């Protein structure tokens, strides 16, 4: 796909806002990529549109998240049937891709806990 003249000057917020136009409320996994197509972050969502819209806000982010948004040049999305499928896919992608901004699930030293109550 040829780049438009302003494609290189779009901010991360603009890239994310453009992606929102094609998202629906499905559960799934999203990937934020930098200009070199390296995966910066892998996240999961019960509702992709709602979750990704949080990143489109221009303020209210920690310094780490603001830096990640600034570096975002494109995004990729995978929809799943359930939130549990999204969680498992997210964990596998983080372990495989080792994104820079995923610090909690990058190693095998910790595991998510699931509480089942009756």
N, CA and C atoms as a LAMMPS dump frame, in Angstrom:
ITEM: TIMESTEP
0
ITEM: NUMBER OF ATOMS
354
ITEM: BOX BOUNDS ff ff ff
-5.0000000000000000e+02 5.0000000000000000e+02
-5.0000000000000000e+02 5.0000000000000000e+02
-5.0000000000000000e+02 5.0000000000000000e+02
ITEM: ATOMS id mol type element x y z
1 1 1 N 0.849 -1.175 0
2 1 2 C 0 0 0
3 1 3 C 0.894 1.237 0
4 2 1 N 0.761 2.132 -0.968
5 2 2 C 1.607 3.326 -1.018
6 2 3 C 1.282 4.27 0.131
7 3 1 N 2.325 4.908 0.62
8 3 2 C 2.133 5.843 1.718
9 3 3 C 1.684 7.19 1.184
10 4 1 N 0.746 7.784 1.88
11 4 2 C 0.335 9.138 1.542
12 4 3 C 1.339 10.087 2.166
13 5 1 N 1.44 11.317 1.662
14 5 2 C 2.436 12.241 2.2
15 5 3 C 2.315 12.456 3.703
16 6 1 N 1.09 12.407 4.233
17 6 2 C 0.944 12.671 5.66
18 6 3 C 1.003 11.399 6.497
19 7 1 N 1.192 10.23 5.876
20 7 2 C 1.243 8.979 6.632
21 7 3 C 2.4 8.971 7.623
22 8 1 N 3.512 9.595 7.258
23 8 2 C 4.666 9.62 8.143
24 8 3 C 4.51 10.632 9.27
25 9 1 N 3.606 11.585 9.113
26 9 2 C 3.455 12.628 10.122
27 9 3 C 2.263 12.397 11.043
28 10 1 N 1.505 11.345 10.804
29 10 2 C 0.362 11.071 11.674
30 10 3 C 0.856 10.686 13.059
31 11 1 N 0.18 11.183 14.069
32 11 2 C 0.541 10.83 15.439
33 11 3 C -0.066 9.483 15.794
34 12 1 N 0.424 8.904 16.877
35 12 2 C -0.136 7.65 17.355
36 12 3 C -1.618 7.762 17.642
37 13 1 N -2.034 8.906 18.201
38 13 2 C -3.461 9.115 18.488
39 13 3 C -4.28 9.085 17.203
40 14 1 N -3.762 9.679 16.142
41 14 2 C -4.477 9.688 14.859
42 14 3 C -4.551 8.286 14.259
43 15 1 N -3.465 7.541 14.352
44 15 2 C -3.443 6.162 13.856
45 15 3 C -4.506 5.344 14.584
46 16 1 N -4.543 5.475 15.898
47 16 2 C -5.498 4.717 16.709
48 16 3 C -6.924 5.148 16.404
49 17 1 N -7.153 6.453 16.288
50 17 2 C -8.5 6.954 15.966
51 17 3 C -8.965 6.428 14.61
52 18 1 N -8.069 6.347 13.642
53 18 2 C -8.423 5.795 12.329
54 18 3 C -8.801 4.32 12.435
55 19 1 N -8.106 3.575 13.27
56 19 2 C -8.407 2.15 13.455
57 19 3 C -9.784 1.946 14.077
58 20 1 N -10.199 2.862 14.92
59 20 2 C -11.496 2.737 15.596
60 20 3 C -12.658 2.677 14.618
61 21 1 N -12.498 3.303 13.466
62 21 2 C -13.584 3.361 12.481
63 21 3 C -13.992 1.976 11.991
64 22 1 N -13.069 1.034 11.996
65 22 2 C -13.377 -0.302 11.469
66 22 3 C -13.577 -1.359 12.559
67 23 1 N -13.527 -0.958 13.828
68 23 2 C -13.686 -1.921 14.919
69 23 3 C -15.133 -2.04 15.365
70 24 1 N -15.471 -3.218 15.89
71 24 2 C -16.776 -3.399 16.513
72 24 3 C -16.563 -3.807 17.974
73 25 1 N -17.59 -4.288 18.608
74 25 2 C -17.516 -4.586 20.04
75 25 3 C -17.137 -6.037 20.334
76 26 1 N -16.536 -6.721 19.386
77 26 2 C -16.126 -8.116 19.583
78 26 3 C -14.975 -8.211 20.578
79 27 1 N -14.853 -9.362 21.26
80 27 2 C -13.646 -9.589 22.057
81 27 3 C -12.487 -9.895 21.118
82 28 1 N -11.281 -9.684 21.601
83 28 2 C -10.139 -9.992 20.754
84 28 3 C -8.832 -9.474 21.299
85 29 1 N -7.833 -9.509 20.438
86 29 2 C -6.474 -9.1 20.782
87 29 3 C -6.035 -8.029 19.795
88 30 1 N -5.318 -7.031 20.304
89 30 2 C -4.795 -5.975 19.442
90 30 3 C -3.289 -5.891 19.624
91 31 1 N -2.613 -5.477 18.557
92 31 2 C -1.167 -5.271 18.589
93 31 3 C -0.866 -3.866 18.113
94 32 1 N -0.013 -3.175 18.847
95 32 2 C 0.463 -1.854 18.445
96 32 3 C 1.861 -2.045 17.869
97 33 1 N 2.082 -1.481 16.676
98 33 2 C 3.366 -1.64 15.996
99 33 3 C 4.011 -0.281 15.746
100 34 1 N 5.34 -0.247 15.751
101 34 2 C 6.043 1.001 15.461
102 34 3 C 6.272 1.132 13.959
103 35 1 N 7 2.157 13.547
104 35 2 C 7.219 2.421 12.122
105 35 3 C 8.013 1.311 11.436
106 36 1 N 8.785 0.544 12.199
107 36 2 C 9.551 -0.576 11.644
108 36 3 C 8.754 -1.884 11.704
109 37 1 N 7.472 -1.792 12.013
110 37 2 C 6.563 -2.949 12.142
111 37 3 C 6.941 -3.89 13.277
112 38 1 N 7.667 -3.379 14.266
113 38 2 C 7.974 -4.163 15.464
114 38 3 C 6.801 -4.032 16.425
115 39 1 N 6.436 -5.136 17.06
116 39 2 C 5.312 -5.118 17.991
117 39 3 C 5.745 -4.429 19.28
118 40 1 N 5.036 -3.352 19.618
119 40 2 C 5.299 -2.611 20.844
120 40 3 C 4.517 -3.183 22.017
121 41 1 N 3.273 -3.604 21.736
122 41 2 C 2.372 -4.009 22.815
123 41 3 C 1.321 -4.959 22.276
124 42 1 N 0.969 -5.939 23.076
125 42 2 C -0.137 -6.85 22.781
126 42 3 C -1.122 -6.723 23.927
127 43 1 N -2.387 -6.506 23.595
128 43 2 C -3.416 -6.393 24.624
129 43 3 C -4.657 -7.165 24.234
130 44 1 N -5.478 -7.471 25.227
131 44 2 C -6.737 -8.164 24.948
132 44 3 C -7.879 -7.288 25.417
133 45 1 N -9.046 -7.559 24.868
134 45 2 C -10.209 -6.755 25.231
135 45 3 C -11.482 -7.586 25.16
136 46 1 N -12.367 -7.327 26.075
137 46 2 C -13.713 -7.893 26.016
138 46 3 C -14.477 -7.217 24.884
139 47 1 N -14.176 -5.926 24.682
140 47 2 C -14.805 -5.104 23.651
141 47 3 C -13.677 -4.304 22.988
142 48 1 N -13.252 -4.725 21.8
143 48 2 C -12.097 -4.09 21.148
144 48 3 C -12.286 -2.595 20.932
145 49 1 N -13.451 -2.198 20.444
146 49 2 C -13.674 -0.78 20.152
147 49 3 C -13.559 0.065 21.419
148 50 1 N -14.177 -0.385 22.504
149 50 2 C -14.135 0.371 23.761
150 50 3 C -12.713 0.436 24.31
151 51 1 N -11.99 -0.676 24.267
152 51 2 C -10.638 -0.708 24.823
153 51 3 C -9.684 0.173 24.021
154 52 1 N -9.72 0.049 22.713
155 52 2 C -8.8 0.813 21.865
156 52 3 C -9.134 2.3 21.913
157 53 1 N -10.404 2.643 22.103
158 53 2 C -10.782 4.063 22.177
159 53 3 C -10.116 4.758 23.364
160 54 1 N -9.777 4.012 24.415
161 54 2 C -9.064 4.612 25.55
162 54 3 C -7.711 5.176 25.126
163 55 1 N -7.061 4.53 24.173
164 55 2 C -5.755 4.999 23.703
165 55 3 C -5.873 6.224 22.801
166 56 1 N -7.04 6.472 22.237
167 56 2 C -7.222 7.613 21.334
168 56 3 C -7.369 8.928 22.09
169 57 1 N -7.642 8.857 23.384
170 57 2 C -7.737 10.084 24.19
171 57 3 C -6.372 10.77 24.227
172 58 1 N -6.341 12.089 24.095
173 58 2 C -5.045 12.779 24.06
174 58 3 C -4.368 12.944 25.423
175 59 1 N -5.076 12.689 26.515
176 59 2 C -4.457 12.894 27.831
177 59 3 C -4.944 11.832 28.811
178 60 1 N -4.362 11.875 30.012
179 60 2 C -4.772 10.953 31.06
180 60 3 C -4.016 9.637 31.07
181 61 1 N -2.896 9.564 30.357
182 61 2 C -2.106 8.336 30.296
183 61 3 C -0.832 8.496 31.119
184 62 1 N -0.327 7.388 31.634
185 62 2 C 0.969 7.419 32.311
186 62 3 C 2.045 7.738 31.268
187 63 1 N 3.221 8.089 31.738
188 63 2 C 4.315 8.42 30.817
189 63 3 C 4.652 7.229 29.923
190 64 1 N 4.633 6.028 30.473
191 64 2 C 4.948 4.823 29.698
192 64 3 C 3.928 4.599 28.59
193 65 1 N 2.641 4.731 28.913
194 65 2 C 1.579 4.527 27.918
195 65 3 C 1.61 5.648 26.876
196 66 1 N 1.841 6.879 27.308
197 66 2 C 1.917 8.006 26.365
198 66 3 C 3.054 7.798 25.365
199 67 1 N 4.188 7.295 25.832
200 67 2 C 5.333 7.021 24.953
201 67 3 C 4.973 5.906 23.961
202 68 1 N 4.287 4.868 24.451
203 68 2 C 3.875 3.764 23.581
204 68 3 C 2.921 4.258 22.493
205 69 1 N 1.957 5.083 22.875
206 69 2 C 1.004 5.638 21.908
207 69 3 C 1.743 6.478 20.873
208 70 1 N 2.681 7.295 21.332
209 70 2 C 3.455 8.151 20.428
210 70 3 C 4.223 7.321 19.392
211 71 1 N 4.728 6.164 19.794
212 71 2 C 5.507 5.303 18.899
213 71 3 C 4.635 4.464 17.966
214 72 1 N 3.33 4.408 18.216
215 72 2 C 2.441 3.558 17.423
216 72 3 C 2.254 4.115 16.017
217 73 1 N 2.613 3.294 15.013
218 73 2 C 2.463 3.685 13.608
219 73 3 C 1.352 2.894 12.922
220 74 1 N 1.008 1.735 13.487
221 74 2 C -0.09 0.928 12.944
222 74 3 C -0.575 -0.034 14.021
223 75 1 N -1.716 -0.65 13.747
224 75 2 C -2.289 -1.616 14.684
225 75 3 C -2.801 -2.824 13.915
226 76 1 N -2.822 -3.959 14.6
227 76 2 C -3.384 -5.192 14.044
228 76 3 C -4.399 -5.734 15.043
229 77 1 N -5.435 -6.384 14.534
230 77 2 C -6.509 -6.885 15.384
231 77 3 C -6.855 -8.321 15.021
232 78 1 N -7.131 -9.126 16.042
233 78 2 C -7.627 -10.486 15.867
234 78 3 C -8.857 -10.628 16.755
235 79 1 N -9.997 -10.917 16.173
236 79 2 C -11.198 -11.103 16.983
237 79 3 C -11.282 -12.561 17.426
238 80 1 N -11.902 -12.756 18.582
239 80 2 C -12.099 -14.093 19.13
240 80 3 C -13.572 -14.261 19.479
241 81 1 N -13.948 -15.491 19.769
242 81 2 C -15.352 -15.729 20.132
243 81 3 C -15.644 -15.33 21.566
244 82 1 N -14.643 -15.483 22.445
245 82 2 C -14.863 -15.19 23.862
246 82 3 C -13.688 -14.408 24.433
247 83 1 N -13.916 -13.821 25.595
248 83 2 C -12.846 -13.105 26.284
249 83 3 C -11.759 -14.078 26.746
250 84 1 N -12.15 -15.283 27.143
251 84 2 C -11.17 -16.286 27.563
252 84 3 C -10.232 -16.646 26.41
253 85 1 N -10.771 -16.817 25.214
254 85 2 C -9.923 -17.074 24.044
255 85 3 C -8.961 -15.912 23.822
256 86 1 N -9.446 -14.692 24.009
257 86 2 C -8.597 -13.506 23.846
258 86 3 C -7.47 -13.509 24.878
259 87 1 N -7.78 -13.879 26.117
260 87 2 C -6.775 -13.928 27.177
261 87 3 C -5.679 -14.937 26.842
262 88 1 N -6.078 -16.123 26.402
263 88 2 C -5.098 -17.161 26.06
264 88 3 C -4.253 -16.754 24.853
265 89 1 N -4.89 -16.168 23.855
266 89 2 C -4.161 -15.702 22.673
267 89 3 C -3.178 -14.597 23.044
268 90 1 N -3.623 -13.664 23.883
269 90 2 C -2.743 -12.575 24.329
270 90 3 C -1.499 -13.137 25.012
271 91 1 N -1.694 -14.064 25.939
272 91 2 C -0.554 -14.649 26.661
273 91 3 C 0.424 -15.323 25.699
274 92 1 N -0.106 -16.081 24.747
275 92 2 C 0.764 -16.767 23.78
276 92 3 C 1.53 -15.779 22.909
277 93 1 N 0.851 -14.724 22.453
278 93 2 C 1.516 -13.724 21.612
279 93 3 C 2.592 -12.968 22.381
280 94 1 N 2.333 -12.656 23.639
281 94 2 C 3.328 -11.943 24.448
282 94 3 C 4.57 -12.806 24.635
283 95 1 N 4.367 -14.078 24.935
284 95 2 C 5.516 -14.977 25.121
285 95 3 C 6.289 -15.174 23.818
286 96 1 N 5.572 -15.205 22.702
287 96 2 C 6.211 -15.406 21.398
288 96 3 C 6.909 -14.143 20.899
289 97 1 N 6.236 -12.987 20.995
290 97 2 C 6.733 -11.748 20.391
291 97 3 C 7.584 -10.895 21.326
292 98 1 N 7.408 -11.064 22.643
293 98 2 C 8.133 -10.294 23.66
294 98 3 C 8.09 -8.784 23.405
295 99 1 N 6.89 -8.211 23.35
296 99 2 C 6.773 -6.773 23.083
297 99 3 C 7.408 -5.928 24.193
298 100 1 N 7.977 -4.834 23.788
299 100 2 C 8.693 -3.939 24.703
300 100 3 C 7.833 -3.451 25.87
301 101 1 N 6.572 -3.131 25.608
302 101 2 C 5.733 -2.526 26.635
303 101 3 C 4.897 -3.524 27.438
304 102 1 N 4.981 -4.798 27.146
305 102 2 C 4.323 -5.821 27.965
306 102 3 C 5.348 -6.331 28.969
307 103 1 N 5.279 -5.836 30.18
308 103 2 C 6.281 -6.224 31.159
309 103 3 C 5.783 -7.3 32.114
310 104 1 N 4.49 -7.4 32.353
311 104 2 C 3.983 -8.335 33.349
312 104 3 C 3.896 -9.772 32.856
313 105 1 N 3.537 -9.994 31.607
314 105 2 C 3.335 -11.352 31.106
315 105 3 C 4.468 -11.834 30.208
316 106 1 N 5.597 -11.144 30.209
317 106 2 C 6.662 -11.48 29.272
318 106 3 C 7.4 -12.767 29.641
319 107 1 N 7.52 -13.083 30.918
320 107 2 C 8.258 -14.288 31.296
321 107 3 C 7.303 -15.375 31.783
322 108 1 N 7.861 -16.52 32.091
323 108 2 C 7.05 -17.65 32.552
324 108 3 C 7.033 -17.757 34.072
325 109 1 N 7.454 -16.733 34.764
326 109 2 C 7.551 -16.804 36.214
327 109 3 C 6.226 -16.557 36.927
328 110 1 N 5.258 -15.978 36.247
329 110 2 C 3.969 -15.726 36.889
330 110 3 C 2.849 -16.213 35.985
331 111 1 N 1.757 -16.549 36.609
332 111 2 C 0.619 -17.068 35.877
333 111 3 C -0.63 -16.322 36.301
334 112 1 N -1.56 -16.098 35.39
335 112 2 C -2.811 -15.448 35.789
336 112 3 C -3.622 -16.395 36.665
337 113 1 N -4.343 -15.831 37.595
338 113 2 C -5.193 -16.621 38.471
339 113 3 C -6.633 -16.454 38.054
340 114 1 N -7.377 -17.536 38.137
341 114 2 C -8.805 -17.488 37.851
342 114 3 C -9.528 -17.934 39.108
343 115 1 N -10.405 -17.094 39.61
344 115 2 C -11.188 -17.41 40.794
345 115 3 C -12.527 -17.964 40.351
346 116 1 N -12.84 -19.153 40.828
347 116 2 C -14.134 -19.765 40.539
348 116 3 C -14.89 -19.828 41.853
349 117 1 N -16 -19.127 41.901
350 117 2 C -16.787 -19.127 43.137
351 117 3 C -18.171 -19.69 42.857
352 118 1 N -18.74 -20.285 43.872
353 118 2 C -20.069 -20.895 43.705
354 118 3 C -21.125 -20.078 44.413
